[in-house]
Amino acid sequence: MIDKELLEILACPVCKVEVRLEGEQIVCTKCGLRFPIRDDIPVMLEEEAERPSEDRAGT
C-alpha cells in the first residue's frame, strides 16, 4: 500500500499535476495516464504508463 504522505507529493511526470490512487495504479487527474505500482513502489515513468482507454476519456 502506498503511504498517504507519498501520494500527496507525487505528480504526473507529463502534466505536473496531482495524481490519485485507483486500486493498484496511480492515475493522473488531468491526462489520465495510469502508472503501475510494483512492490509498493510507484513507477512514475511515462514509458511504463498505460494510456487511458476511450471509455475513460473525459472522466
Secondary structure, DSSP 8 states (H G I E B T S, - for coil): ---HHHHHH-B-TTT--BEEEETTEEEETTT--EEEEETTEE---GGG-B---GGGTT-
